[in-house]
């Protein structure tokens, strides 16, 4: 199945900004995150089709996944 993955902030470093990717049916957001070499603990916000979702959410054909890192500061 094919979906669009968008990365934000430093998650783009050495990766991509936006890309259409192929994953098998039943793939979870967490599996996508780890397949990209991102530590799931570094993820702050995940949007699936413009709605917040968990890392356990299963993705579907044509979905749009946006992954944001935890942002710190002070």
DSSP file (Angstrom, degrees, kcal/mol; ACC not computed):
  #  RESIDUE AA STRUCTURE BP1 BP2  ACC     N-H-->O    O-->H-N    N-H-->O    O-->H-N    TCO  KAPPA ALPHA  PHI   PSI    X-CA   Y-CA   Z-CA
    1    1 A X              0   0    0      0, 0.0    22,-2.7     0, 0.0     2,-0.4   0.000 360.0 360.0 360.0 149.9    0.0    0.0    0.0
    2    2 A X  E     +A   22   0A   0     20,-0.2    60,-3.3    18,-0.0     2,-0.3  -0.897 360.0 160.9-114.5 135.1    1.2    3.5   -0.7
    3    3 A X  E     -A   21   0A   0     18,-2.4    18,-3.2    -2,-0.4     2,-0.5  -0.944  37.6-108.1-144.3 166.2    1.0    6.5    1.6
    4    4 A X  E     -Ab  20  64A   0     59,-2.5    61,-3.2    -2,-0.3     2,-0.5  -0.846  27.6-165.0-100.6 130.5    2.6   10.0    1.9
    5    5 A X  E     -Ab  19  65A   0     14,-3.0    14,-2.2    -2,-0.5     2,-0.4  -0.967   2.7-169.8-116.3 128.0    5.1   10.6    4.8
    6    6 A X  E     -Ab  18  66A   0     59,-3.1    61,-2.5    -2,-0.5     2,-0.3  -0.969   5.0-160.6-117.6 131.8    6.1   14.1    5.8
    7    7 A X  E     - b   0  67A   0     10,-2.4     2,-0.3    -2,-0.4    61,-0.2  -0.833   7.1-155.2-110.2 150.3    8.9   14.7    8.2
    8    8 A X    >   -     0   0    0     59,-1.5     3,-1.7    -2,-0.3    61,-0.2  -0.888  47.7 -15.7-127.8 156.1    9.5   17.9   10.1
    9    9 A X  G >  S-     0   0    0     -2,-0.3     3,-1.8     1,-0.3     4,-0.3  -0.199 127.3  -7.8  54.8-136.8   12.4   19.8   11.8
   10   10 A X  G >  S+     0   0    0      1,-0.3     3,-1.0     2,-0.2    -1,-0.3   0.598 119.7  80.3 -71.7  -9.1   15.6   17.7   12.3
   11   11 A X  G <  S+     0   0    0     -3,-1.7     5,-0.3     1,-0.2    -1,-0.3   0.748  87.8  60.5 -64.4 -20.5   13.8   14.5   11.3
   12   12 A X  G X  S+     0   0    0     -3,-1.8     3,-2.8     3,-0.2    -1,-0.2   0.740  75.6 113.8 -76.1 -23.0   14.4   15.7    7.7
   13   13 A X  T <  S-     0   0    0     -3,-1.0     3,-0.1     1,-0.3    -3,-0.0  -0.305  98.1  -7.6 -57.6 116.7   18.2   15.7    8.2
   14   14 A X  T 3  S+     0   0    0     -2,-0.2    -1,-0.3     1,-0.2    -2,-0.1   0.540 133.8  66.0  74.4   7.6   19.6   13.0    5.9
   15   15 A X  S <  S-     0   0    0     -3,-2.8     2,-0.3     1,-0.1    -1,-0.2   0.346  92.6 -82.2-120.6-106.8   16.2   11.8    5.0
   16   16 A X        -     0   0    0     -5,-0.3    -9,-0.2     1,-0.1     3,-0.1  -0.963  11.7-129.3-161.1 168.1   13.5   13.7    3.1
   17   17 A X  S    S-     0   0    0      1,-0.4   -10,-2.4    -2,-0.3     2,-0.3   0.865  93.4  -4.2 -90.6 -51.3   10.8   16.4    3.5
   18   18 A X  E    S+A    6   0A   0    -12,-0.2    -1,-0.4    -6,-0.1     2,-0.3  -0.996  70.5 165.5-146.7 139.0    7.9   14.5    1.9
   19   19 A X  E     -A    5   0A   0    -14,-2.2   -14,-3.0    -2,-0.3     2,-0.5  -0.990  36.2-123.5-154.8 143.8    7.9   11.1    0.1
   20   20 A X  E     -A    4   0A   0     -2,-0.3     2,-0.3   -16,-0.2   -16,-0.2  -0.801  41.1-172.4 -85.1 129.0    5.4    8.6   -1.1
   21   21 A X  E     -A    3   0A   0    -18,-3.2   -18,-2.4    -2,-0.5     2,-0.5  -0.896  21.0-132.8-127.3 152.4    6.3    5.3    0.5
   22   22 A X  E     +A    2   0A   0     -2,-0.3     2,-0.3   -20,-0.2   -20,-0.2  -0.902  30.0 166.0-106.0 132.5    5.2    1.7    0.1
   23   23 A X        -     0   0    0    -22,-2.7     3,-0.1    -2,-0.5     2,-0.0  -0.969  38.0 -99.8-139.2 153.7    4.4   -0.4    3.2
   24   24 A X    >   -     0   0    0     -2,-0.3     3,-1.4     1,-0.1     0, 0.0  -0.353  51.4 -85.1 -71.0 155.8    2.6   -3.7    3.7
   25   25 A X  T 3  S+     0   0    0      1,-0.2    -1,-0.1    33,-0.0    35,-0.1  -0.281 115.8  32.6 -54.7 143.0   -1.1   -3.9    4.8
   26   26 A X  T 3  S+     0   0    0     33,-0.5    -1,-0.2     1,-0.3     2,-0.1   0.490  81.0 152.4  86.8   3.5   -1.4   -3.7    8.6
   27   27 A X    <   -     0   0    0     -3,-1.4    32,-2.6    32,-0.2    -1,-0.3  -0.435  34.0-142.4 -68.8 138.7    1.7   -1.5    9.1
   28   28 A X  B  >  -E   58   0B   0     30,-0.2     4,-1.7    -2,-0.1    30,-0.2  -0.596  22.5-113.2 -97.2 163.4    1.5    0.7   12.2
   29   29 A X  H  > S+     0   0    0     28,-2.1     4,-2.6    25,-0.3    27,-0.2   0.901 118.4  56.7 -58.7 -42.2    2.8    4.3   12.6
   30   30 A X  H  > S+     0   0    0     25,-2.8     4,-2.6     1,-0.2     5,-0.2   0.893 104.5  52.1 -58.0 -41.5    5.5    3.0   15.0
   31   31 A X  H  > S+     0   0    0     24,-0.3     4,-2.0     1,-0.2    -1,-0.2   0.879 110.1  48.6 -64.4 -37.7    6.8    0.6   12.4
   32   32 A X  H  X S+     0   0    0     -4,-1.7     4,-1.2     2,-0.2    -2,-0.2   0.933 110.4  51.4 -65.5 -45.8    7.1    3.4    9.9
   33   33 A X  H ><>S+     0   0    0     -4,-2.6     5,-1.9     1,-0.2     3,-0.6   0.934 113.4  43.4 -57.7 -48.7    8.9    5.6   12.4
   34   34 A X  H ><5S+     0   0    0     -4,-2.6     3,-1.7     1,-0.2    -1,-0.2   0.850 107.6  59.7 -68.8 -32.6   11.5    2.8   13.2
   35   35 A X  H 3<5S+     0   0    0     -4,-2.0    -1,-0.2     1,-0.3    -2,-0.2   0.767 103.0  54.1 -65.6 -22.7   11.9    2.0    9.5
   36   36 A X  T <<5S-     0   0    0     -4,-1.2    -1,-0.3    -3,-0.6    -2,-0.2   0.415 121.5-109.1 -88.6   1.2   13.0    5.6    9.0
   37   37 A X  T < 5S+     0   0    0     -3,-1.7     2,-0.4     1,-0.3    -3,-0.2   0.738  73.6 139.5  78.3  22.6   15.7    5.2   11.7
   38   38 A X      < -     0   0    0     -5,-1.9     2,-0.5    -6,-0.2    -1,-0.3  -0.855  56.6-123.8-102.5 134.0   13.8    7.5   14.1
   39   39 A X    >   -     0   0    0     -2,-0.4     3,-2.4     1,-0.2     4,-0.4  -0.644  16.5-139.9 -72.8 121.6   13.6    6.6   17.8
   40   40 A X  G >  S+     0   0    0     -2,-0.5     3,-1.1     1,-0.3    -1,-0.2   0.779 101.1  63.7 -55.9 -26.3    9.9    6.5   18.7
   41   41 A X  G 3  S+     0   0    0      1,-0.2    -1,-0.3    29,-0.0    -2,-0.0   0.669  95.8  58.5 -70.9 -16.5   10.8    8.2   21.9
   42   42 A X  G <  S+     0   0    0     -3,-2.4    28,-2.4    27,-0.1     2,-0.4   0.496  83.2 102.8 -88.7  -5.2   11.9   11.3   20.0
   43   43 A X  E <   +C   69   0A   0     -3,-1.1    26,-0.3    -4,-0.4     3,-0.1  -0.672  40.9 172.8 -85.5 128.2    8.5   11.7   18.3
   44   44 A X  E     +     0   0A   0     24,-2.6     2,-0.4    -2,-0.4    25,-0.2   0.866  64.4  15.6 -98.2 -50.3    6.3   14.5   19.8
   45   45 A X  E     -C   68   0A   0     23,-1.3    23,-2.8     2,-0.0     2,-0.4  -0.985  57.6-169.2-133.0 138.3    3.3   14.8   17.5
   46   46 A X  E     -C   67   0A   0     -2,-0.4     7,-1.7     7,-0.3     2,-0.5  -0.997   5.3-168.9-127.3 129.1    1.9   12.4   14.9
   47   47 A X  E     -CD  66  52A   0     19,-2.5    19,-3.0    -2,-0.4     2,-0.6  -0.975   3.7-170.3-119.1 128.2   -0.8   13.5   12.5
   48   48 A X  E >  S-CD  65  51A   0      3,-3.3     3,-0.8    -2,-0.5    17,-0.2  -0.966  82.4 -16.0-118.3 114.4   -2.6   11.0   10.3
   49   49 A X  T 3  S-     0   0    0     15,-3.3    -1,-0.2    -2,-0.6    16,-0.1   0.911 130.7 -53.1  54.9  44.8   -4.8   12.7    7.7
   50   50 A X  T 3  S+     0   0    0     14,-0.4     2,-0.4     1,-0.2    -1,-0.2   0.662 119.7 105.1  67.3  20.8   -4.6   15.9    9.7
   51   51 A X  E <  S-D   48   0A   0     -3,-0.8    -3,-3.3     0, 0.0    -1,-0.2  -0.986  77.8-104.6-129.5 141.9   -5.7   14.3   12.9
   52   52 A X  E     +D   47   0A   0     -2,-0.4     2,-0.3    -5,-0.2    -5,-0.2  -0.304  47.3 173.1 -58.5 144.6   -3.7   13.4   16.0
   53   53 A X        -     0   0    0     -7,-1.7    -7,-0.3     4,-0.0     2,-0.2  -0.945  28.3-110.0-147.2 169.3   -3.0    9.7   16.3
   54   54 A X    >   -     0   0    0     -2,-0.3     3,-1.3     1,-0.1   -25,-0.3  -0.510  32.7-109.5 -95.9 168.2   -1.0    7.2   18.3
   55   55 A X  T 3  S+     0   0    0      1,-0.2   -25,-2.8    -2,-0.2   -24,-0.3   0.658 117.4  61.7 -70.9 -14.7    2.1    5.2   17.3
   56   56 A X  T 3  S+     0   0    0    -27,-0.2    -1,-0.2   -28,-0.1     2,-0.1   0.473  76.6 119.4 -89.1  -2.7   -0.1    2.1   17.4
   57   57 A X    <   -     0   0    0     -3,-1.3   -28,-2.1   -29,-0.1     2,-0.4  -0.403  63.5-131.0 -64.8 134.8   -2.5    3.4   14.7
   58   58 A X  B     -E   28   0B   0    -30,-0.2   -30,-0.2    -2,-0.1     2,-0.2  -0.733  22.2-138.2 -85.9 135.3   -2.6    1.2   11.6
   59   59 A X        -     0   0    0    -32,-2.6   -33,-0.5    -2,-0.4     2,-0.3  -0.548  15.2-154.1 -94.3 161.8   -2.2    3.1    8.3
   60   60 A X    >   -     0   0    0     -2,-0.2     3,-2.3   -35,-0.1   -35,-0.0  -0.871  35.2 -67.7-132.9 163.0   -4.1    2.6    5.1
   61   61 A X  T 3  S+     0   0    0     -2,-0.3   -58,-0.2     1,-0.3    -1,-0.1  -0.224 119.2  13.3 -49.2 129.5   -3.7    3.2    1.4
   62   62 A X  T 3  S+     0   0    0    -60,-3.3    -1,-0.3     1,-0.2   -59,-0.2   0.397  89.9 146.4  84.0  -2.4   -3.6    6.9    0.5
   63   63 A X    <   -     0   0    0     -3,-2.3   -59,-2.5   -61,-0.2     2,-0.5  -0.205  43.2-137.9 -63.3 159.1   -3.1    8.1    4.1
   64   64 A X  E     -b    4   0A   0    -61,-0.2   -15,-3.3     2,-0.0     2,-0.5  -0.976  19.9-167.9-122.3 115.2   -1.0   11.2    4.8
   65   65 A X  E     -bC   5  48A   0    -61,-3.2   -59,-3.1    -2,-0.5     2,-0.4  -0.897   5.2-169.9-109.9 127.0    1.3   10.8    7.8
   66   66 A X  E     -bC   6  47A   0    -19,-3.0   -19,-2.5    -2,-0.5     2,-0.5  -0.969   5.1-163.7-117.7 131.2    3.2   13.8    9.4
   67   67 A X  E     -bC   7  46A   0    -61,-2.5   -59,-1.5    -2,-0.4     2,-0.4  -0.964   6.8-176.1-122.6 121.1    5.8   13.2   12.0
   68   68 A X  E     - C   0  45A   0    -23,-2.8   -24,-2.6    -2,-0.5   -23,-1.3  -0.908  20.6-127.7-115.0 139.6    7.1   15.9   14.3
   69   69 A X  E     - C   0  43A   0     -2,-0.4     2,-0.3   -26,-0.3   -26,-0.2  -0.361  37.5 -88.1 -78.1 164.9    9.9   15.7   16.9
   70   70 A X        -     0   0    0    -28,-2.4     2,-0.6   -26,-0.1    -1,-0.1  -0.585  46.5-147.1 -66.1 131.1    9.6   16.6   20.5
   71   71 A X        -     0   0    0     -2,-0.3     2,-0.3    -3,-0.1    -1,-0.0  -0.920  18.3-175.6-109.2 123.8   10.5   20.3   20.6
   72   72 A X        +     0   0    0     -2,-0.6     2,-0.3     2,-0.0     0, 0.0  -0.698  18.4 124.1-111.5 166.7   12.3   21.6   23.7
   73   73 A X              0   0    0     -2,-0.3    -2,-0.0     1,-0.1     0, 0.0  -0.956 360.0 360.0 165.1 179.7   13.3   25.0   24.7
   74   74 A X              0   0    0     -2,-0.3    -1,-0.1     0, 0.0    -2,-0.0   0.377 360.0 360.0-175.2 360.0   13.1   27.6   27.3
